[in-house]
Amino acid sequence: MAPTPKRAAFFDVDNTLIRGSALYFLGKGMYQRGFFTKADISRFVVANLRFRFSGKEKPEEMDRLQNAATNFIAGQKADDIAKLAQEVYDEHVSPALWQGTIDIAQTHLSNDEEVWLVTAASQEMAQVICQKLGLTGALGSRAEVKDGIYTGQLIGKLLHGKEKAIAIKALAEERGFDLSQCYAYSDSHNDLPLLLAVGHPSVINPDAVLRIRAMRESWPIHDFRRVQTLNRLLGPVVSWVAALGVLLTPRRHKDR
């Protein structure tokens, strides 16, 4: 009897696992430590925002984002960035994690399924997140290093859009996954190639376009933003009602 193919769950990172961008958090940590100026990080932020709000994978916007993502580490020591990634996780990434997404990932692990991060963020940052959460592995954008220094060039392409689907197909062949039995999670319609590459796509905190597609295809939808908003709005009300109940409850007098 042939062995049962292994299954895996693939998770996007930005706005799926964490609130915000892992690459931005890394840039913020570098700026705070004097690696570069405010103008440098501003160029990256502008490129990131232009790409996100363009709504389409235009080649010129992809080039701007890719260049911005690599230029800001060009000339830096790989060991310094690796150490910094650990600090950035503790300072910025850990407080921004979606616990609901972590719970889903842990369920897959408990079912003896591998859990992989698939992100446009740097391989170094993705690997730190993976290790801290006890996941199986991470696929991220790989920056070129020569003599221990980042050159400012990528190895291959930015791991975004269709590149994520290409990456997990290669990984599936390497590790023996049956993608028709695998799972994928993302917040962005740009990750449709990733979601469509597996048999069990789901969406987390979806953008408007992805939510419509998920509803049409009857994909599971997890929106932890809604839960957080309700908690923030209802929390004070619940506390007020509880306090009012205490005030209206007759006090018990101790026996004398």
N, C-alpha and C positions, 0 to 999 in steps of 0.2 A: 504493500500500500504506500502510495506517495505521501511524503510528509505534508502536513497542513501548512500552506503559505503563511508567513508571519504578517501581522497587521500593525499598522502605525497610525498615529494621529499627528497631523502637521498644523502648527499654529503660526499665524502671522504674529508680529510683536506690537507694532505701533497701533495704539487705540484698540487692540484686540486683547493683548496681555497687559499692556500698561497704558495709562492715560498720558498721551503725548508721544514724542519721538525719541527713541533711544539714541539716534545720531545727534539730535539736538542736545540731549542731556550730556552726551560726551563733549560736544562743543562748548557747552556752558561750563562744564568742569574744567576744561582747558583754559577758557577765558578767565575764570576765577583764579587760576593759578599762574596767570601771566604768560601763557603759551603764545597768545596773540592778542590783537587789539579788538576793540569793540567794532571797528569798521570791518575787520575780517569776519567776525561772526555774523554781522549784519548782512554781508553778502550771501552767506550760506542761508540765513533765515529767509531772505528775499527770494532766493532761488527755490527753496523748499516750498514757500507759500505760493509762488507763481505756478509751480508744478501742480500742487494740490488743488488750486482753484481753477486751473485751466480745464479740468474735467476730462482731458484727453491726453494720450501719450504722444504728444508732438515730439518729433526728433530733436528740435531745438531746445525744448524745455527739458527733455531727458539729458541732453548734453550739458546744459547749465547745472542741473542737479548733480549729475555725475562728477563734473569738474569741481563743483563746490564741495562735494562730499570727500574728495581726495586731496584737494589743494590745501585744506586746512590742517592736514597732518603731514604734508610734504616736509621733509627735512627733520622730522622728529624721530627720536630714538624709539624703536619698537618696544624695548623694555620699559621705557617711561610710560608709554601709552598703555601697556598691559597693566602696570601698577595703577595707573590712573583709572582704568576701567573698573577695577575693584572698588576704588573709592567712590566713583560715580554711582555705582550700583547702590552702595550703602546710603549715599546722600540724596540721590534723586530718583533712581529707578525703584528701589524697594518701597518707598512711600506711595508710588504711583501705580502699584500693581492692582489689577482687578482680581479680588479674591475669588469671585465666581469663576473666572477663567482658570485659575489655579486649581480649583476644585474639579473642574471638568478634566484637566490634564491628569490630576491624581487618580481619577476614576479610570482613565485609560491605563495608567501604569498598574493599578491594582488588578486590571483585567489581563495583565501580562502582554500589553501592547506597548510598543515603543512610542515615545513622544519626542518630536523634533520641532525646533523652532526654524522658521523659514522667513528671513527678513532682509530688507535692503540695508539694514544697519551693518556695521562692520562685523566681521567674523569674530574679532576679539571681544566686542561688547556682547554679541549674541552668545558666545561661549561662556562668558562670566554669568549671564542670566541663567543659562542652562545649568551650570554647575551649582549655583546658589539654590535653585529650585529642585535639584535632583532629577532633572530630565535626562533623556537618553543622549541627545546630541543637538547640534545647531548648524544651520546653513546660513551664512551671511556673505555680504560682499567682501571680497578679498583684495586687500591693498598690497601692492608689491613692496618687498623689503630687500634692500641690497646692503650688505655689510652692516646689518643691524639698524639701518635708517630707511624710513619710508620715502619712496621716490616720488609719490604723488600720482602714481599710475595704478589703475586697477588690473588685477589678473582676471581676465574675462570681462563680463559685463556686470553692471549694477544688478543685484538680485531683486528684480522688480517685475511685476506683470508676468508675461509669458516665460521669463527667465526662471521664475519660481517653479512653474510646471516642468520645465526642462530639468531643473535640478532634482526634483523629487522623483522624476522618472529614472534618472541616472542612479539615484540612491536606491530606488526600489529594485533595480536590476542587480545592484551590488549586494544588497542585503536580503533579497528574496521576498520582498513585499508583493502581495497581490493588491494593486491599487484599487481594484474594484471592491475590495473589502476594507479599504482604508478610509480615514476621516480627514477632513480639513476644516479649518476655522479661520475666518477673516472678517474685518469690518468694512473693507473697501471693494468697490466694483472693479478696481484695477486688478484685484486678485481673482477674478473669475477664471482665468486659466488654471490657477491652482485648485480652485474649488471644483471645476469641471474635470480635473484629472483624477479624482477619486470617486468611489462609489457612494460615499456618505458625506456630502458637504453640509456645513452648518455656518451660520453667520452670528457674529458677536458685535454688539454695538454698531449695527450696520448704517452706512450712509444711505441717503434716500434711494439712489439707484439700485443698490444692492438689496435693500429691503423689499422693493417692488419685485425684483427677480426672485428673491427667496419666497415671497408669498405666492408668486405664480407657480413656482416649482415645488411648493410645499416643503421647503427646507426648514429645519429647526432654526428658530430665531431666539437668541439670548441677548437681552438688553439690560446690562447691569447699570447703565446710566439712569434708567428709570427708577430702579430700586434705590439708588443713591439719592436721587432727587426727592423721592417720596419720604425717605428717612429724614432728609434735611428739612422738608416742609412739615411733616407730621410729628417729628421728634419733639419740638417745643409744645405742640398742641397736646400730645400725650402726657408730657411732663406737667403741663398746666392742669389737665383734667385729674391726674393722679394727686397733685397737690391740693386741688379743690376738694377731692374726695377725703383726703386726710383732715382738712379743716372742718368738713361737715360731719365727720364721724365723731360721735360723742366719746369723750375721754373716759377711760376706765379709772376709777379711783382705787387706790391701794387700800387694802384692809388696814384698819388702824388697831 
